[in-house]
Amino acid sequence: MNMQEQFDSATSPFAFRAISAIELQTKEFPPIKWVVPGILPEGLTLLCGKPKLGKSWLALDISQAVTQGGIVLGQECETGVNRPGFTGG
């Protein structure tokens, strides 16, 4: 088997497969895991806005509440639900 055949036959974890609307409607999804209950779901979140509005402080406050347990945005966070990452700039 040559290199091209090996490449063509390989199944990539990044390969996408189109699904129909019916398949999407009947698909069972796991329950949403919340970082901040009812406000911030687990996963990638973009916190966007004009400069100097406090986005970095909010992200830091959320990270601290999640890692140490605490209240943020009026919601009590469960300690260690996940490991939040903070990238400010």
N, CA, C and O of each residue as an XYZ file, in Angstrom:
356
protein
N       0.855     -1.176      0.000
C       0.000      0.000      0.000
C       0.900      1.238      0.000
O       1.783      1.384      0.845
N       0.658      2.110     -0.952
C       1.496      3.310     -1.017
C       0.990      4.367     -0.027
O      -0.039      4.195      0.626
N       1.738      5.448      0.059
C       1.444      6.498      1.035
C       0.068      7.140      0.804
O      -0.641      7.429      1.768
N      -0.317      7.366     -0.454
C      -1.614      7.982     -0.758
C      -2.761      7.069     -0.343
O      -3.765      7.544      0.188
N      -2.626      5.764     -0.578
C      -3.663      4.817     -0.191
C      -3.801      4.754      1.322
O      -4.910      4.644      1.844
N      -2.674      4.823      2.028
C      -2.724      4.840      3.488
C      -3.438      6.097      3.981
O      -4.242      6.033      4.911
N      -3.148      7.225      3.364
C      -3.782      8.486      3.746
C      -5.281      8.443      3.474
O      -6.077      8.866      4.312
N      -5.665      7.938      2.316
C      -7.073      7.873      1.935
C      -7.865      6.919      2.822
O      -9.037      7.170      3.102
N      -7.246      5.836      3.266
C      -7.963      4.844      4.066
C      -7.964      5.171      5.552
O      -8.713      4.559      6.313
N      -7.141      6.121      5.981
C      -7.073      6.473      7.401
C      -8.343      7.207      7.824
O      -8.886      8.015      7.071
N      -8.802      6.919      9.021
C      -9.947      7.640      9.567
C      -9.417      8.688     10.534
O      -8.837      8.363     11.570
N      -9.616      9.899     10.193
C      -9.119     11.011     10.997
C     -10.131     11.370     12.082
O     -11.335     11.362     11.827
N      -9.658     11.684     13.288
C     -10.601     12.131     14.322
C     -11.175     13.506     13.998
O     -12.141     13.941     14.625
N     -10.584     14.191     13.023
C     -11.045     15.518     12.644
C     -11.936     15.500     11.409
O     -12.325     16.554     10.906
N     -12.255     14.322     10.927
C     -13.114     14.210      9.748
C     -14.551     14.546     10.142
O     -15.030     14.114     11.191
N     -15.229     15.312      9.305
C     -16.604     15.692      9.561
C     -17.531     14.874      8.678
O     -17.196     14.539      7.542
N     -18.691     14.561      9.214
C     -19.694     13.825      8.472
C     -20.982     14.631      8.542
O     -21.433     14.991      9.629
N     -21.564     14.910      7.407
C     -22.819     15.657      7.365
C     -23.941     14.778      7.890
O     -23.990     13.580      7.612
N     -24.852     15.392      8.661
C     -26.017     14.653      9.151
C     -27.269     15.387      8.703
O     -27.243     16.588      8.431
N     -28.345     14.655      8.632
C     -29.610     15.245      8.173
C     -30.299     15.959      9.338
O     -29.948     15.756     10.501
N     -31.276     16.790      9.010
C     -32.044     17.495     10.032
C     -32.823     16.505     10.901
O     -32.963     16.713     12.106
N     -33.321     15.443     10.298
C     -34.067     14.431     11.058
C     -33.147     13.734     12.050
O     -33.518     13.512     13.202
N     -31.947     13.393     11.596
C     -30.981     12.750     12.492
C     -30.603     13.679     13.637
O     -30.443     13.230     14.772
N     -30.459     14.965     13.350
C     -30.122     15.936     14.384
C     -31.260     16.096     15.384
O     -31.016     16.233     16.583
N     -32.509     16.081     14.898
C     -33.667     16.214     15.784
C     -33.834     15.027     16.715
O     -34.316     15.184     17.837
N     -33.444     13.847     16.267
C     -33.623     12.644     17.089
C     -32.388     12.299     17.911
O     -32.417     11.350     18.694
N     -31.313     13.047     17.748
C     -30.071     12.763     18.465
C     -30.231     13.072     19.955
O     -30.821     14.086     20.327
N     -29.708     12.200     20.785
C     -29.724     12.382     22.236
C     -28.419     13.060     22.650
O     -27.333     12.558     22.363
N     -28.533     14.189     23.319
C     -27.366     14.919     23.795
C     -27.230     14.759     25.298
O     -28.239     14.690     26.000
N     -25.997     14.698     25.811
C     -25.828     14.622     27.266
C     -26.270     15.943     27.898
O     -26.296     16.975     27.227
N     -26.617     15.912     29.183
C     -27.043     17.157     29.827
C     -25.907     18.178     29.850
O     -24.729     17.823     29.877
N     -26.290     19.442     29.840
C     -25.299     20.522     29.857
C     -24.644     20.592     31.229
O     -25.318     20.537     32.258
N     -23.322     20.714     31.229
C     -22.584     20.923     32.473
C     -22.338     22.424     32.596
O     -21.877     23.063     31.649
N     -22.642     22.976     33.753
C     -22.535     24.408     33.952
C     -21.323     24.766     34.799
O     -21.059     24.123     35.815
N     -20.590     25.784     34.388
C     -19.496     26.339     35.192
C     -20.108     27.286     36.209
O     -19.832     27.188     37.405
N     -20.942     28.206     35.730
C     -21.753     29.065     36.597
C     -23.192     28.649     36.298
O     -23.690     28.902     35.201
N     -23.868     28.013     37.261
C     -25.186     27.424     37.007
C     -26.167     28.373     36.324
O     -26.436     29.473     36.805
N     -26.693     27.914     35.188
C     -27.698     28.656     34.447
C     -27.180     29.847     33.657
O     -27.954     30.498     32.954
N     -25.887     30.146     33.755
C     -25.340     31.320     33.079
C     -24.226     30.966     32.105
O     -24.247     31.396     30.952
N     -23.259     30.187     32.562
C     -22.065     29.915     31.771
C     -21.858     28.413     31.617
O     -21.470     27.743     32.574
N     -22.115     27.869     30.409
C     -21.928     26.424     30.202
C     -20.453     26.073     30.051
O     -19.620     26.926     29.742
N     -20.154     24.806     30.275
C     -18.790     24.306     30.101
C     -18.422     24.349     28.624
O     -19.270     24.098     27.767
N     -17.184     24.660     28.320
C     -16.723     24.717     26.935
C     -16.068     26.049     26.650
O     -15.742     26.807     27.563
N     -15.884     26.319     25.395
C     -15.258     27.565     24.971
C     -16.252     28.715     25.104
O     -17.385     28.633     24.629
N     -15.810     29.778     25.752
C     -16.636     30.971     25.900
C     -15.822     32.188     25.513
O     -14.680     32.341     25.949
N     -16.397     33.050     24.704
C     -15.757     34.311     24.350
C     -16.439     35.416     25.137
O     -17.657     35.582     25.070
N     -15.654     36.157     25.872
C     -16.151     37.279     26.652
C     -15.703     38.540     25.918
O     -14.544     38.944     26.017
N     -16.622     39.157     25.186
C     -16.271     40.258     24.298
C     -16.943     41.550     24.730
O     -18.025     41.539     25.315
N     -16.291     42.655     24.435
C     -16.852     43.961     24.728
C     -15.816     45.040     24.487
O     -14.673     44.762     24.126
N     -16.235     46.264     24.693
C     -15.328     47.395     24.526
C     -14.224     47.343     25.589
O     -14.389     46.708     26.630
N     -13.104     48.013     25.321
C     -12.015     48.048     26.299
C     -12.450     48.681     27.627
O     -13.306     49.565     27.671
N     -11.837     48.201     28.685
C     -11.990     48.758     30.038
C     -13.392     48.599     30.634
O     -13.823     49.431     31.433
N     -14.102     47.539     30.251
C     -15.423     47.283     30.828
C     -15.374     46.285     31.981
O     -16.373     46.096     32.676
N     -14.207     45.634     32.197
C     -14.070     44.687     33.292
C     -14.141     43.233     32.881
O     -14.389     42.366     33.718
N     -13.925     42.949     31.599
C     -13.990     41.554     31.118
C     -12.937     40.676     31.796
O     -13.234     39.558     32.214
N     -11.722     41.178     31.903
C     -10.644     40.395     32.521
C     -10.930     40.146     33.993
O     -10.671     39.053     34.497
N     -11.464     41.149     34.689
C     -11.792     40.973     36.105
C     -12.927     39.969     36.283
O     -12.904     39.169     37.219
N     -13.913     40.002     35.401
C     -15.007     39.038     35.465
C     -14.493     37.626     35.229
O     -14.866     36.699     35.948
N     -13.639     37.457     34.223
C     -13.078     36.130     33.940
C     -12.245     35.634     35.122
O     -12.306     34.455     35.472
N     -11.479     36.516     35.730
C     -10.681     36.142     36.901
C     -11.586     35.780     38.080
O     -11.310     34.822     38.801
N     -12.658     36.537     38.278
C     -13.611     36.267     39.356
C     -14.295     34.916     39.151
O     -14.468     34.154     40.102
N     -14.682     34.623     37.910
C     -15.302     33.327     37.611
C     -14.312     32.202     37.863
O     -14.663     31.190     38.470
N     -13.078     32.368     37.403
C     -12.044     31.337     37.607
C     -11.817     31.070     39.082
O     -11.713     29.916     39.497
N     -11.741     32.123     39.874
C     -11.520     31.951     41.311
C     -12.712     31.269     41.974
O     -12.527     30.383     42.809
N     -13.931     31.667     41.616
C     -15.123     31.063     42.208
C     -15.220     29.582     41.882
O     -15.652     28.792     42.721
N     -14.825     29.197     40.679
C     -14.908     27.789     40.284
C     -13.818     26.966     40.954
O     -14.087     25.865     41.435
N     -12.597     27.478     40.995
C     -11.504     26.686     41.565
C     -11.560     26.610     43.081
O     -11.181     25.590     43.657
N     -12.026     27.667     43.744
C     -12.033     27.686     45.208
C     -13.425     27.526     45.794
O     -13.571     27.385     47.009
N     -14.425     27.547     44.970
C     -15.801     27.519     45.463
C     -16.192     28.923     45.877
O     -15.427     29.603     46.561
N     -17.334     29.351     45.484
C     -17.758     30.697     45.823
C     -18.951     31.119     45.002
O     -19.553     30.318     44.287
N     -19.282     32.394     45.117
C     -20.437     32.937     44.416
C     -19.955     33.934     43.371
O     -19.129     34.801     43.657
N     -20.477     33.802     42.164
C     -20.186     34.733     41.087
C     -21.481     34.968     40.323
O     -22.221     34.027     40.036
N     -21.750     36.222     39.998
C     -22.973     36.613     39.289
C     -24.217     36.104     40.008
O     -25.217     35.768     39.373
N     -24.149     36.049     41.334
C     -25.280     35.613     42.141
C     -25.512     34.118     42.181
O     -26.514     33.665     42.735
N     -24.605     33.340     41.606
C     -24.751     31.880     41.561
C     -23.610     31.219     42.318
O     -22.455     31.623     42.186
N     -23.931     30.212     43.105
C     -22.899     29.479     43.824
C     -22.275     28.451     42.892
O     -22.978     27.655     42.270
N     -20.966     28.476     42.801
C     -20.239     27.554     41.925
C     -19.789     26.335     42.709
O     -19.352     26.433     43.856
N     -19.906     25.195     42.068
C     -19.430     23.954     42.641
C     -17.910     23.917     42.512
O     -17.370     24.186     41.439
N     -17.225     23.587     43.592
C     -15.769     23.564     43.572
C     -15.258     22.471     42.656
O     -15.677     21.318     42.748
N     -14.339     22.849     41.765
C     -13.661     21.877     40.914
C     -14.529     21.226     39.867
O     -14.256     20.087     39.487
N     -15.571     21.896     39.374
C     -16.395     21.333     38.297
C     -15.519     21.036     37.099
O     -15.665     19.995     36.459
N     -14.624     21.932     36.799
C     -13.628     21.743     35.749
C     -12.441     22.619     36.083
O     -12.425     23.280     37.122
N     -11.485     22.631     35.245
C     -10.295     23.455     35.453
C     -10.373     24.650     34.508
O     -10.027     24.523     33.334
N     -10.819     25.802     34.994
C     -10.943     26.934     34.083
C      -9.582     27.463     33.651
O      -8.618     27.455     34.417
N      -9.530     27.912     32.434
C      -8.324     28.555     31.928
C      -8.630     30.024     31.724
O      -9.730     30.388     31.308
N      -7.664     30.855     32.017
C      -7.865     32.289     31.870
C      -6.802     32.833     30.956
O      -5.609     32.708     31.230
N      -7.234     33.442     29.860
C      -6.313     34.096     28.957
C      -6.798     35.516     28.788
O      -7.829     35.755     28.160
N      -6.079     36.439     29.332
C      -6.471     37.845     29.243
C      -5.518     38.586     28.337
O      -4.370     38.184     28.141
N      -6.013     39.664     27.796
C      -5.122     40.435     26.948
C      -5.716     41.737     26.542
O      -5.081     42.507     25.821
